[in-house]
C-alpha cells in the first residue's frame, strides 16, 4: 500500500479497476485466498467518509462488479473475536443470499488469533473460535503463527498460543492459514511437532527465506505458498526467489512425468490433473502457490501501469479485484524460472492457483 504520506487521495471511482489488459486473465475467475474484508471496508470508510458504499455488501457488489470475482476467503484473526463475523457468514449461507447480497460471489472464512494478539488468547477466545468452526462457510483455522518482526506479544507466549491453536485445528481437521515473519526456526519446529505431514497448510503472504520455504514444502506435500502484491515490491526479493524455484522444480517434475503418465484425466481425488504441454497449459506439474491480496494491505505495484490517470497518487487500499495484477507479476517470475520450457501468462497462474485453492480449502 506504500508508506508515502504525501500522495493525493484519488477519487473513490478509481477503486473500480479496469479489466486487466490480458484478455485471458480478465476472463479467468478470481479466487482471493486471504482478505480482511471488514478491515478493507473500514479503511474505505476512513478514507472516504462520505463515499457511495454504505455497507460491506455495497462495497463488494460495487467495487467487484464485472471483475469475475468467484470466491473470497475472509480472515478473522482478532482477539477477542469480532461479533460481526457471524452476520457476514450468515448472509452467505444460501445461494439466494449470495446472489442478492454478495453479487454471486462465494464467501468463505477462516478464523484464529494472529500472533500479534497472542497475549489476549484465552479459553473463552478459543471456545468462540471452535464454535465458529461449525459454521457452513468456515473453511479453516487462521491466521495463526509467529511474528518476530513486531513482537507485539512476547515470543514465548506466541509459541505457546501457536501450538495450542494448531492442536485445536488438527483435532477438528481444519486447514491451516499460517503467518510467519522472521521466525523461521521456531515456526518450522512447531509445525513439524504439531501437524501431520500430509496436512493442508497455507503459508500466507510468504516473505521469508527461500530455503525455509523449500524445507516446509519438502516436509508437507499439501502445503502451499501464498503470493500477494508484495512480490512486486523492490524491497522484497524472497517471494520472487521461491516462486522462481517452484517454477523450475515443477517444470522439471512435469517433464520427467511426461514420459511415464497416461493421457490427461481426472485424478483419484477428483481434482483436475491435466498434463502441461509446450504452450504452457495447466498440467501435471504442481506449482504450489495460492493467490491472495491480504487486503487492505499491499497494492501490487504493477497495477499503476494500468492506471495512468493516477500519476502522482496512490490507491489507499488493496482489494480482491487486484488479483490479476498479482498473477501477472508472478507469471513473469515463473517465466524466468522456466525459460523455454512452456509459456505461462497471468491466466495460467490464476487457473493453477484456483485449482490449488479449491483443493486446500475445499471451496
C-alpha positions in Angstrom: 0.0 0.0 0.0 3.0 2.3 0.4 4.2 4.5 3.3 4.5 7.8 1.5 2.0 10.1 3.3 2.3 12.8 0.6 0.2 11.1 -2.0 -3.0 12.8 -3.0 -6.1 10.7 -2.2 -7.7 9.8 -5.6 -11.4 9.9 -6.2 -13.0 6.7 -5.0 -14.1 5.9 -8.5 -10.5 4.7 -9.1 -11.1 1.8 -6.8 -13.2 0.3 -9.6 -10.5 -1.1 -11.7 -10.3 -1.5 -15.5 -10.3 -5.0 -16.8 -6.8 -6.4 -17.0 -5.2 -5.9 -20.4 -4.6 -9.6 -20.8 -8.0 -10.8 -22.1 -7.4 -14.4 -20.8 -6.6 -13.1 -17.3 -9.6 -10.7 -17.3 -11.9 -13.6 -18.1 -10.4 -16.1 -15.6 -12.3 -16.4 -12.3 -10.7 -14.8 -9.3 -10.2 -16.6 -6.0 -8.7 -14.5 -3.3 -7.5 -16.9 -0.6 -6.7 -14.3 2.0 -8.5 -11.0 2.5 -9.6 -9.0 5.6 -12.9 -7.8 4.3 -14.1 -5.8 7.3 -10.8 -4.1 7.6 -10.9 -3.3 3.9 -14.3 -1.7 4.2 -13.3 0.1 7.4 -10.3 1.6 5.5 -12.6 2.6 2.7 -14.9 4.4 5.1 -12.0 6.1 6.9 -10.6 7.4 3.6 -13.9 8.2 2.0 -16.3 9.0 4.9 -19.0 10.3 2.5 -18.3 7.5 0.0 -21.1 5.9 -2.0 -20.9 2.5 -0.3 -22.7 2.2 3.0 -22.2 -1.4 3.8 -19.7 -4.2 3.2 -22.1 -5.8 0.8 -22.5 -2.5 -1.1 -18.7 -2.2 -1.4 -18.3 -5.8 -2.7 -21.1 -5.5 -5.2 -19.9 -2.1 -6.4 -16.1 -2.5 -6.5 -16.0 -6.1 -7.7 -18.8 -5.8 -10.2 -17.8 -7.2 -13.6 -14.4 -8.3 -12.5 -15.1 -12.0 -12.4 -14.6 -12.5 -8.6 -15.6 -16.1 -8.0 -14.7 -16.6 -4.3 -13.0 -15.0 -1.3 -11.6 -16.4 1.9 -12.2 -13.8 4.6 -9.8 -13.8 7.6 -10.9 -13.1 11.2 -7.9 -13.1 13.4 -8.6 -10.7 16.3 -8.9 -11.4 20.0 -11.5 -11.2 21.3 -13.4 -12.5 18.3 -15.3 -9.8 16.5 -19.0 -10.4 16.6 -19.5 -9.1 13.0 -18.1 -12.4 11.6 -21.5 -14.1 12.1 -23.5 -11.5 10.3 -21.3 -11.7 7.2 -21.1 -15.5 7.3 -24.9 -16.0 7.9 -25.5 -13.7 4.9 -23.7 -16.1 2.6 -25.3 -19.4 3.6 -28.0 -19.6 1.0 -27.5 -19.3 -2.8 -30.2 -16.7 -2.8 -28.5 -14.5 -0.3 -25.1 -14.9 -2.0 -26.8 -13.7 -5.3 -28.6 -10.8 -3.7 -26.0 -9.6 -1.1 -22.7 -10.7 -2.5 -23.4 -10.4 -6.2 -23.0 -14.1 -6.7 -19.5 -14.3 -5.0 -18.8 -17.3 -2.9 -18.0 -16.0 0.6 -15.9 -18.3 2.9 -13.9 -17.5 6.0 -11.2 -18.7 8.3 -10.7 -17.8 12.0 -7.9 -17.8 14.5 -5.8 -15.4 16.5 -2.9 -13.6 14.9 0.4 -13.7 16.7 0.1 -10.0 17.5 -2.9 -10.9 19.7 -1.4 -13.9 21.4 -1.4 -12.0 24.7 -5.2 -11.9 24.5 -5.7 -15.5 23.8 -7.6 -17.5 26.5 -10.1 -20.3 26.9 -13.1 -18.0 26.1 -11.5 -16.8 22.8 -10.6 -20.4 21.9 -14.2 -21.6 22.5 -15.5 -18.7 20.3 -13.3 -19.9 17.5 -14.3 -23.5 18.0 -17.9 -22.5 17.8 -17.3 -20.6 14.6 -15.6 -23.7 13.1 -19.0 -25.4 12.8 -20.4 -22.7 10.5 -21.0 -23.9 7.0 -19.0 -21.1 5.5 -15.9 -21.7 7.7 -13.1 -23.4 5.8 -10.0 -23.2 8.1 -8.3 -22.0 11.2 -6.1 -18.9 10.9 -4.3 -16.8 10.5 -2.0 -18.0 13.3 1.7 -18.3 13.8 4.7 -16.3 14.9 5.8 -12.7 14.2 9.2 -11.7 15.4 9.4 -8.6 13.4 7.0 -6.5 15.5 7.0 -8.7 18.7 3.6 -7.3 19.7 3.2 -10.3 22.0 6.1 -12.0 23.9 7.8 -14.7 21.8 7.4 -17.5 24.3 3.7 -16.7 24.6 3.4 -16.5 20.8 4.9 -20.0 20.6 2.5 -21.4 23.2 -0.6 -19.9 21.6 0.6 -21.1 18.2 1.0 -24.7 19.4 -2.3 -24.6 21.2 -4.2 -23.4 18.1 -2.5 -25.9 15.9 -3.6 -28.7 18.2 -7.2 -27.5 18.2 -7.3 -27.1 14.4 -5.8 -30.5 13.7 -8.3 -32.1 16.1 -11.1 -30.6 14.1 -9.5 -31.4 10.8 -9.5 -27.7 9.6 -6.9 -26.5 7.1 -4.3 -24.1 8.5 -3.6 -20.5 7.5 -0.1 -19.6 8.8 1.5 -16.2 9.4 5.3 -16.4 9.9 7.7 -13.5 9.8 11.3 -13.6 10.8 10.6 -16.7 12.9 11.8 -19.5 10.6 13.3 -21.9 13.1 10.5 -21.7 15.6 7.7 -21.8 13.0 9.3 -24.9 11.4 9.9 -26.6 14.7 6.4 -26.1 16.0 4.7 -27.0 12.7 6.6 -30.2 12.4 5.9 -31.1 16.1 2.2 -30.4 16.0 1.0 -31.0 12.4 0.9 -34.3 10.5 3.0 -34.2 7.3 0.0 -34.6 4.9 -2.0 -31.8 6.5 -3.3 -28.9 4.3 -1.4 -25.7 5.1 -1.5 -22.2 3.5 1.7 -20.2 4.3 0.1 -16.8 3.9 2.0 -13.9 2.3 5.3 -15.6 2.2 8.3 -13.2 2.6 10.9 -15.3 4.5 13.9 -17.1 3.0 13.6 -19.5 0.0 15.5 -22.2 1.9 12.8 -22.1 4.7 10.0 -22.4 2.1 11.8 -25.4 0.5 12.1 -27.2 3.8 8.4 -26.7 4.5 7.4 -27.8 1.0 9.5 -30.9 1.2 8.1 -32.0 4.6 4.4 -31.1 4.0 3.3 -32.2 0.5 -0.1 -30.4 0.9 1.5 -27.1 1.8 1.1 -24.1 -0.5 2.8 -20.7 -0.6 0.6 -17.6 -0.6 1.6 -14.9 -3.0 0.4 -11.3 -2.5 1.2 -7.9 -4.2 4.4 -7.8 -2.1 6.0 -10.0 -4.8 6.1 -6.8 -6.9 7.9 -4.7 -4.4 11.6 -3.9 -5.0 12.2 -4.3 -1.2 11.2 -7.9 -1.3 13.3 -10.5 -3.2 12.4 -13.6 -1.2 9.0 -14.2 -2.6 10.2 -14.0 -6.2 13.0 -16.3 -5.4 10.8 -19.1 -4.1 8.4 -18.7 -7.0 11.3 -19.0 -9.4 12.4 -22.1 -7.6 8.9 -23.6 -7.7 8.6 -22.9 -11.4 11.9 -24.6 -12.1 11.2 -27.7 -10.0 7.6 -28.1 -11.1 8.7 -27.8 -14.8 11.4 -30.5 -14.2 8.9 -32.7 -12.5 6.4 -32.3 -15.3 9.0 -33.0 -18.0 10.0 -36.2 -16.1 6.4 -37.3 -15.6 5.5 -36.7 -19.3 7.5 -39.8 -20.2 5.6 -42.1 -17.8 1.9 -41.0 -17.4 -1.2 -41.8 -19.3 -3.2 -39.1 -21.1 -4.8 -36.4 -19.1 -7.8 -37.1 -16.9 -9.3 -36.6 -13.5 -7.2 -37.7 -10.6 -8.4 -40.1 -7.9 -9.3 -37.2 -5.6 -11.4 -35.6 -8.3 -9.0 -32.7 -8.8 -8.2 -31.6 -12.3 -4.9 -33.1 -13.2 -4.1 -32.2 -16.8 -0.8 -32.5 -18.5 1.4 -29.5 -19.3 2.1 -29.0 -23.0 4.5 -26.8 -24.9 2.1 -23.9 -24.8 2.1 -23.8 -21.0 -1.4 -25.2 -20.5 -2.1 -26.4 -16.9 -0.5 -29.7 -16.4 0.6 -32.4 -14.1 3.3 -30.1 -12.7 2.3 -28.9 -9.2 3.1 -25.2 -8.9 2.2 -25.0 -5.2 1.1 -21.4 -4.9 -2.1 -19.6 -3.9 -3.0 -16.0 -4.9 -4.1 -13.6 -2.2 -4.4 -9.9 -1.6 -4.1 -9.6 2.2 -6.4 -6.6 1.6 -6.5 -3.8 2.6 -2.7 -4.1 2.5 -0.1 -4.4 -0.3 -1.5 -2.9 -3.5 0.6 -4.6 -6.3 3.0 -2.0 -7.7 2.5 -3.1 -11.3 -1.2 -2.1 -11.1 -0.3 1.5 -11.6 0.8 0.9 -15.2 -2.9 0.2 -15.8 -4.0 3.4 -14.1 -2.1 6.2 -15.9 -4.6 8.9 -14.7 -3.3 8.2 -11.1 0.1 9.7 -11.8 1.3 11.3 -8.6 -1.2 9.5 -6.5 -1.8 6.0 -4.9 -4.8 4.0 -4.1 -5.4 3.9 -0.3 -6.3 0.2 -0.1 -5.9 -3.1 -1.8 -8.9 -5.3 -2.7 -9.7 -8.7 -4.3 -10.1 -7.4 -7.9 -6.4 -6.7 -7.9 -5.5 -10.4 -8.1 -4.9 -10.4 -11.9 -2.0 -8.0 -11.4 -0.5 -10.2 -8.7 -0.9 -13.1 -11.1 0.7 -11.0 -13.9 3.8 -10.2 -11.9 4.0 -13.8 -10.7 3.8 -15.1 -14.3 6.9 -13.0 -15.2 8.8 -14.6 -12.4 7.6 -18.1 -13.3 8.8 -17.5 -16.9 12.2 -16.6 -15.6 12.4 -19.9 -13.8 11.1 -22.0 -16.7 12.9 -20.3 -19.5 11.9 -22.1 -22.8 10.0 -24.8 -21.0 6.5 -23.6 -21.8 4.9 -20.2 -21.6 2.9 -19.1 -18.6 0.8 -15.9 -18.6 -1.4 -14.5 -15.8 -4.4 -16.6 -16.8 -2.3 -19.8 -16.4 -1.1 -18.7 -12.9 -4.7 -17.9 -11.9 -6.0 -21.2 -13.1 -3.4 -23.2 -11.3 -3.8 -21.2 -8.1 -7.6 -21.7 -8.3 -7.2 -25.4 -8.5 -4.9 -25.3 -5.5 -7.3 -23.1 -3.6 -10.2 -25.4 -4.2 -8.2 -28.4 -3.1 -6.8 -26.8 0.0 -9.9 -25.1 1.3 -12.5 -27.4 -0.3 -14.3 -24.5 -1.8 
